[in-house]
């Protein structure tokens, strides 16, 4: 999947690009508007047209050239980076995009950047609660911003109808937003300005846009909507790939992380009975076979397959007592559990009728067993997603080249596994 962002300013474009890197994209900023990246590893580019204060004809020419290049590059999503205070050739550049991309292209203008104190309510752009026309940008020596009503700011430069979707609709959630957007499009509106005061509002907007597949939706924003829409769009277009999440840790932290993942992705865990794996008899094989079959069945229903011993109903396994009862060391029983999870993962991947987009494993013992059971030579380390959360690829063995994210069992906040899965999805 490839993302192309047309930015009228270099530093603003870089800010948008950084947000895409956090989603797992390999991002490059092109400082010459008529260039494309030479590296095949890049899957998101920010193209600086340096057109915020350019003449109308120059801005149009540069945006046209970028669209031509992005089309040759095979871009999936085109975004327009605009200034968070409404400066520049916003309407002119959006018009150029809509004209070049055709009648199925729709621009969604959201100048809100909540983390920087920019929000839009009632169509008015506020900077730390102050209407933008009362801030320093009103004194801009080239293009002063003299009003705060965003639809009018855009309409002054645009030949296309500009309409507004209010905060009440946005707060009603994704379904109502989608309904409102579709109604505006049916009326012939090509540029839609939407209110947003929080990052959650922007996530809802992005989700609604991603559901409208028969139109080419173009985020026009300072960065947050571009990132959220890129994430939502990628999620809509990766249904043919699966991610395997293997978690053997049973801690309050892992429970919290798995619950967050399931809540955000509507996934269901496939639970493994650790007591049956902590044996050296036929119960181990029977449990492994049961979970393999269950997981392969679930692949037709879910894109994220969670295989875990962290069941909310299972009793906590006391390996000390169990080792005395069975006459085996605690280490050997712990290894049997880890090896069981490793074998389940290996057989599921090998027998999947779907392409595997990546694996996630939590806990050093589980990861080590997984590597051993798939006969990997090692892990090619590529990136650090967050402290103690690493991204790489299997080297050799059954999983050669398959992407992998590993995490320490107690590492990360409640979003750690979810963030890791989203990172893997962005790499598809």
C-alpha positions as CSV (number, residue, x, y, z in Angstrom):
1,X,0.0,0.0,0.0
2,X,1.3,3.5,-1.0
3,X,0.4,6.9,0.5
4,X,1.1,10.2,-1.3
5,X,0.8,13.5,0.6
6,X,1.0,16.7,-1.3
7,X,2.3,19.4,1.1
8,X,2.5,23.1,0.4
9,X,5.3,23.5,3.1
10,X,8.3,21.4,3.9
11,X,8.2,21.4,7.7
12,X,4.5,20.9,7.9
13,X,4.9,18.0,5.5
14,X,7.5,16.5,7.7
15,X,5.2,16.7,10.6
16,X,2.6,14.7,8.7
17,X,5.2,12.2,7.6
18,X,6.3,11.5,11.1
19,X,2.8,10.5,12.0
20,X,2.8,8.0,9.2
21,X,6.1,6.5,10.4
22,X,4.4,5.8,13.7
23,X,1.9,3.6,11.8
24,X,4.7,1.6,10.3
25,X,5.1,3.2,6.9
26,X,8.5,3.8,5.4
27,X,8.3,7.5,4.7
28,X,10.4,9.9,2.7
29,X,9.9,13.6,2.1
30,X,10.6,14.7,-1.5
31,X,12.1,18.2,-1.4
32,X,11.7,18.6,-5.2
33,X,8.1,18.4,-6.2
34,X,8.9,16.6,-9.5
35,X,10.8,13.7,-8.0
36,X,9.8,10.2,-6.8
37,X,11.8,8.0,-4.4
38,X,14.5,5.8,-5.9
39,X,14.2,3.2,-3.1
40,X,11.6,0.4,-3.4
41,X,11.3,0.2,0.4
42,X,9.5,3.6,0.6
43,X,5.7,3.2,0.7
44,X,4.7,6.7,1.8
45,X,6.0,10.0,0.4
46,X,5.5,13.6,1.3
47,X,6.0,15.9,-1.7
48,X,6.8,19.5,-0.9
49,X,5.4,21.8,-3.6
50,X,6.6,24.9,-1.7
51,X,3.4,26.5,-2.9
52,X,1.8,28.1,0.2
53,X,2.7,31.6,-1.1
54,X,3.1,30.8,-4.8
55,X,1.1,32.4,-7.6
56,X,-2.1,30.5,-8.5
57,X,-0.8,29.2,-11.8
58,X,2.5,28.0,-10.2
59,X,0.6,26.2,-7.4
60,X,-1.7,24.5,-9.9
61,X,1.2,23.4,-12.1
62,X,3.1,21.9,-9.2
63,X,0.1,20.0,-7.8
64,X,-0.7,18.7,-11.3
65,X,2.9,17.4,-11.7
66,X,2.8,15.7,-8.3
67,X,-0.5,14.0,-9.1
68,X,1.0,12.7,-12.4
69,X,4.0,11.3,-10.6
70,X,2.0,9.8,-7.8
71,X,-0.2,8.0,-10.4
72,X,2.9,6.6,-12.1
73,X,4.2,5.5,-8.6
74,X,1.0,3.5,-8.1
75,X,-0.3,5.4,-5.1
76,X,-3.4,4.1,-3.2
77,X,-4.2,7.1,-1.1
78,X,-3.7,10.8,-2.0
79,X,-3.8,13.3,0.8
80,X,-3.5,17.1,0.8
81,X,-1.5,18.7,3.6
82,X,-2.9,22.1,4.5
83,X,-1.9,24.7,7.1
84,X,-3.5,24.4,10.5
85,X,-4.3,28.1,10.6
86,X,-5.8,28.3,7.1
87,X,-3.0,30.1,5.3
88,X,-2.1,29.4,1.6
89,X,-3.7,28.4,-1.6
90,X,-6.0,25.8,0.1
91,X,-9.0,26.1,-2.2
92,X,-6.8,26.5,-5.4
93,X,-4.8,23.3,-4.6
94,X,-7.8,21.3,-3.6
95,X,-9.6,22.3,-6.9
96,X,-6.6,21.2,-8.9
97,X,-6.7,17.8,-7.1
98,X,-10.4,17.4,-7.8
99,X,-10.1,18.4,-11.4
100,X,-7.2,16.1,-12.1
101,X,-8.6,13.1,-10.3
102,X,-12.1,13.3,-11.7
103,X,-15.7,13.5,-10.5
104,X,-15.3,10.6,-8.1
105,X,-12.8,12.5,-6.0
106,X,-14.1,14.2,-2.8
107,X,-12.1,16.4,-0.5
108,X,-12.7,16.3,3.2
109,X,-11.3,19.4,4.9
110,X,-10.5,19.1,8.6
111,X,-8.0,21.8,9.7
112,X,-8.2,20.5,13.3
113,X,-5.0,19.5,15.1
114,X,-6.1,18.9,18.7
115,X,-2.6,18.1,20.0
116,X,-1.5,21.6,18.8
117,X,-4.6,23.4,20.2
118,X,-6.3,23.8,16.8
119,X,-10.0,22.7,16.7
120,X,-12.9,23.4,14.4
121,X,-16.4,23.9,15.8
122,X,-19.4,25.3,14.0
123,X,-17.1,25.6,11.0
124,X,-14.9,28.1,12.8
125,X,-11.2,27.4,13.3
126,X,-10.0,28.1,16.8
127,X,-6.4,28.3,18.0
128,X,-6.2,27.6,21.7
129,X,-9.8,28.8,21.9
130,X,-9.2,32.0,19.9
131,X,-10.7,32.5,16.4
132,X,-7.9,32.2,14.0
133,X,-8.5,35.7,12.5
134,X,-7.6,37.2,15.9
135,X,-4.2,35.4,16.1
136,X,-0.9,36.4,14.6
137,X,-1.7,34.8,11.3
138,X,-4.0,37.7,10.7
139,X,-0.8,39.7,10.3
140,X,0.8,37.3,7.8
141,X,2.6,39.6,5.3
142,X,1.7,37.6,2.2
143,X,-1.7,35.9,2.8
144,X,-3.2,37.2,6.0
145,X,-6.1,35.2,7.4
146,X,-8.9,37.6,7.9
147,X,-11.8,35.2,8.8
148,X,-12.3,32.1,10.8
149,X,-15.2,30.3,9.1
150,X,-13.4,27.5,7.2
151,X,-16.0,26.9,4.5
152,X,-15.8,30.5,3.4
153,X,-12.0,30.5,3.5
154,X,-12.0,27.6,1.1
155,X,-14.9,28.8,-1.0
156,X,-13.2,32.1,-1.8
157,X,-10.5,30.2,-3.7
158,X,-12.6,27.3,-5.1
159,X,-15.0,26.8,-8.0
160,X,-16.5,23.7,-6.4
161,X,-19.4,23.8,-3.9
162,X,-18.2,23.8,-0.3
163,X,-20.4,22.5,2.5
164,X,-20.1,22.0,6.2
165,X,-20.9,19.0,8.5
166,X,-21.4,20.2,12.1
167,X,-20.0,19.0,15.4
168,X,-23.3,17.5,16.5
169,X,-23.1,15.0,13.6
170,X,-19.5,14.2,14.2
171,X,-20.1,13.5,17.9
172,X,-22.9,11.1,16.9
173,X,-20.2,8.8,15.6
174,X,-18.9,7.1,12.5
175,X,-22.3,5.9,11.1
176,X,-23.9,9.3,11.3
177,X,-20.8,11.0,9.8
178,X,-20.9,8.5,6.8
179,X,-24.5,9.2,6.3
180,X,-24.0,13.0,6.3
181,X,-21.0,12.7,3.9
182,X,-23.1,10.6,1.5
183,X,-26.0,13.1,1.6
184,X,-23.6,16.0,0.8
185,X,-22.1,14.1,-2.1
186,X,-25.5,13.3,-3.5
187,X,-26.3,17.0,-3.5
188,X,-23.2,17.5,-5.7
189,X,-20.8,18.9,-3.1
190,X,-17.1,18.0,-3.8
191,X,-15.5,19.8,-0.8
192,X,-16.7,19.0,2.7
193,X,-15.6,20.8,5.8
194,X,-16.1,18.9,9.0
195,X,-15.8,19.9,12.7
196,X,-13.5,18.0,15.0
197,X,-12.3,18.9,18.5
198,X,-10.6,15.7,19.7
199,X,-8.4,13.0,18.2
200,X,-11.3,10.6,18.7
201,X,-13.5,12.8,16.5
202,X,-10.8,12.5,13.8
203,X,-10.6,8.7,14.1
204,X,-14.4,8.6,13.6
205,X,-14.2,10.8,10.6
206,X,-11.5,8.6,9.1
207,X,-13.5,5.5,9.7
208,X,-16.5,7.0,8.0
209,X,-14.4,8.0,5.0
210,X,-12.9,4.5,4.6
211,X,-16.4,3.0,4.4
212,X,-17.2,5.1,1.3
213,X,-15.4,3.0,-1.2
214,X,-17.1,4.1,-4.4
215,X,-15.5,7.6,-4.2
216,X,-11.8,8.7,-3.9
217,X,-11.8,10.3,-0.5
218,X,-9.0,12.9,-0.1
219,X,-8.1,14.1,3.4
220,X,-7.1,17.8,3.4
221,X,-5.7,18.5,6.8
222,X,-2.5,19.4,8.9
223,X,-1.7,15.7,9.5
224,X,-4.0,13.9,12.0
225,X,-6.8,13.1,9.5
226,X,-4.2,11.9,6.9
227,X,-2.7,9.5,9.5
228,X,-6.1,8.3,10.7
229,X,-7.5,7.8,7.2
230,X,-4.3,6.0,6.0
231,X,-4.7,3.6,8.9
232,X,-8.5,3.1,8.3
233,X,-8.0,2.7,4.6
234,X,-5.3,0.1,5.0
235,X,-7.5,-1.8,7.4
236,X,-10.2,-1.9,4.8
237,X,-7.9,-3.3,2.1
238,X,-6.0,-6.1,4.0
239,X,-8.7,-8.6,4.4
240,X,-6.7,-11.2,2.5
241,X,-3.9,-11.2,5.0
242,X,-3.9,-12.5,8.5
243,X,-1.8,-11.6,11.6
244,X,-1.0,-14.2,14.2
245,X,-0.8,-12.9,17.8
246,X,0.8,-15.4,20.2
247,X,0.8,-14.5,23.9
248,X,1.9,-16.8,26.7
249,X,2.3,-14.2,29.4
250,X,-0.4,-14.2,32.1
251,X,0.0,-10.9,33.8
252,X,-2.4,-8.0,34.5
253,X,-0.5,-6.1,31.9
254,X,-0.9,-8.7,29.2
255,X,-4.5,-9.1,30.1
256,X,-5.1,-5.3,29.7
257,X,-3.2,-5.2,26.4
258,X,-5.2,-8.2,25.0
259,X,-8.5,-6.7,26.1
260,X,-7.6,-3.4,24.4
261,X,-6.7,-5.2,21.2
262,X,-9.9,-7.2,21.2
263,X,-12.0,-4.0,21.9
264,X,-10.4,-2.0,19.2
265,X,-10.3,-4.7,16.5
266,X,-13.4,-6.7,17.4
267,X,-11.3,-9.8,17.5
268,X,-11.8,-12.8,19.8
269,X,-9.1,-14.8,21.5
270,X,-8.6,-18.5,21.0
271,X,-7.7,-19.8,24.4
272,X,-5.2,-22.5,25.1
273,X,-5.4,-24.5,28.4
274,X,-1.9,-24.2,29.9
275,X,-2.5,-27.0,32.3
276,X,-2.9,-29.4,29.4
277,X,0.3,-28.1,27.8
278,X,2.2,-28.4,31.1
279,X,2.4,-32.2,30.6
280,X,4.5,-34.8,28.9
281,X,1.6,-37.1,27.9
282,X,-1.1,-37.2,25.2
283,X,-3.0,-34.2,26.7
284,X,-0.3,-31.9,25.2
285,X,-0.9,-33.2,21.6
286,X,-4.6,-33.2,22.0
287,X,-4.7,-29.6,23.2
288,X,-2.3,-28.5,20.5
289,X,-4.4,-30.2,17.8
290,X,-7.7,-28.7,19.2
291,X,-6.3,-25.2,19.1
292,X,-4.8,-25.6,15.7
293,X,-8.2,-26.7,14.3
294,X,-10.1,-23.9,16.1
295,X,-7.7,-21.3,14.8
296,X,-7.9,-22.5,11.2
297,X,-11.7,-22.3,11.5
298,X,-11.5,-18.8,12.9
299,X,-9.4,-17.6,9.9
300,X,-12.5,-17.3,7.8
301,X,-14.1,-15.0,10.4
302,X,-11.1,-12.9,11.7
303,X,-8.1,-11.1,10.4
304,X,-6.3,-11.1,13.7
305,X,-5.9,-14.5,15.3
306,X,-5.1,-14.3,19.0
307,X,-3.7,-17.5,20.5
308,X,-3.2,-17.2,24.2
309,X,-3.1,-18.9,27.5
310,X,-4.4,-15.7,29.2
311,X,-8.0,-16.8,29.6
312,X,-10.3,-14.8,31.9
313,X,-11.8,-18.1,33.3
314,X,-8.7,-20.3,33.7
315,X,-7.2,-20.7,37.1
316,X,-3.7,-19.5,37.6
317,X,-1.3,-22.3,37.0
318,X,1.1,-23.1,40.0
319,X,4.1,-24.6,38.3
320,X,5.8,-25.1,41.6
321,X,3.1,-27.4,42.9
322,X,2.6,-29.0,39.4
323,X,6.3,-29.8,39.1
324,X,6.2,-31.6,42.5
325,X,3.1,-33.5,41.5
326,X,4.4,-34.6,38.1
327,X,8.1,-35.0,39.1
328,X,9.4,-32.6,36.5
329,X,11.2,-29.3,36.9
330,X,9.3,-26.0,36.6
331,X,11.6,-25.0,33.7
332,X,10.7,-28.1,31.7
333,X,6.9,-27.6,32.3
334,X,7.2,-23.9,31.3
335,X,9.1,-24.9,28.2
336,X,6.3,-27.4,27.3
337,X,3.8,-24.5,27.4
338,X,6.0,-22.3,25.3
339,X,6.7,-25.1,22.8
340,X,3.0,-25.8,22.6
341,X,2.2,-22.2,21.6
342,X,5.1,-22.3,19.2
343,X,3.9,-25.5,17.5
344,X,0.3,-24.2,17.3
345,X,1.6,-21.0,15.6
346,X,3.8,-22.9,13.2
347,X,1.2,-25.4,12.0
348,X,-1.5,-22.6,11.7
349,X,0.8,-20.5,9.5
350,X,1.8,-23.6,7.4
351,X,-1.7,-24.7,6.8
352,X,-3.4,-21.3,6.3
353,X,-5.1,-20.8,3.0
354,X,-4.6,-17.0,3.6
355,X,-1.3,-15.1,3.3
356,X,0.2,-14.3,6.7
357,X,1.0,-10.7,6.9
358,X,3.0,-11.0,10.2
359,X,3.4,-12.5,13.6
360,X,3.4,-11.0,17.0
361,X,4.8,-12.8,20.1
362,X,4.9,-11.7,23.7
363,X,7.5,-13.0,26.2
364,X,11.0,-14.2,25.7
365,X,10.3,-17.9,26.3
366,X,7.5,-17.9,23.8
367,X,9.5,-16.1,21.2
368,X,12.5,-18.4,21.7
369,X,10.4,-21.5,21.4
370,X,8.7,-20.1,18.3
371,X,12.0,-19.4,16.6
372,X,13.2,-22.9,17.5
373,X,10.1,-24.7,16.3
374,X,10.0,-22.8,13.0
375,X,13.8,-23.5,12.6
376,X,14.6,-19.9,12.1
377,X,18.3,-18.9,12.0
378,X,17.5,-15.7,13.7
379,X,15.5,-12.5,13.4
380,X,16.6,-9.6,11.2
381,X,16.0,-6.5,13.3
382,X,14.6,-3.5,11.5
383,X,13.0,-1.1,13.8
384,X,12.0,-0.3,17.4
385,X,8.3,0.4,17.7
386,X,8.6,1.3,21.4
387,X,10.9,0.4,24.2
388,X,11.2,-3.5,24.3
389,X,9.0,-3.8,21.3
390,X,11.0,-4.7,18.2
391,X,10.1,-5.2,14.5
392,X,11.9,-7.5,12.2
393,X,11.7,-10.6,10.0
394,X,12.4,-14.3,10.4
395,X,15.6,-15.5,8.8
396,X,15.5,-19.0,7.4
397,X,13.3,-21.9,8.4
398,X,9.6,-22.3,7.8
399,X,8.8,-18.6,8.3
400,X,11.7,-17.1,6.3
401,X,10.9,-13.5,5.5
402,X,7.7,-13.3,7.5
403,X,7.5,-10.0,9.5
404,X,7.6,-10.4,13.3
405,X,7.0,-8.1,16.3
406,X,8.4,-9.2,19.6
407,X,7.5,-7.7,23.0
408,X,8.7,-8.2,26.5
409,X,5.9,-9.8,28.6
410,X,5.5,-6.9,31.0
411,X,6.5,-4.1,28.5
412,X,4.3,-1.4,27.2
413,X,1.1,0.4,28.1
414,X,-2.4,-1.0,27.4
415,X,-2.1,-0.1,23.6
416,X,1.2,-2.0,23.1
417,X,-0.1,-5.1,21.3
418,X,-2.7,-3.1,19.4
419,X,0.0,-0.6,18.2
420,X,2.2,-3.6,17.2
421,X,-0.6,-5.1,15.1
422,X,-1.4,-1.8,13.4
423,X,2.3,-1.5,12.7
424,X,2.3,-4.9,11.0
425,X,-0.8,-4.0,9.0
426,X,0.8,-0.8,7.7
427,X,3.7,-2.9,6.3
428,X,1.4,-4.9,4.0
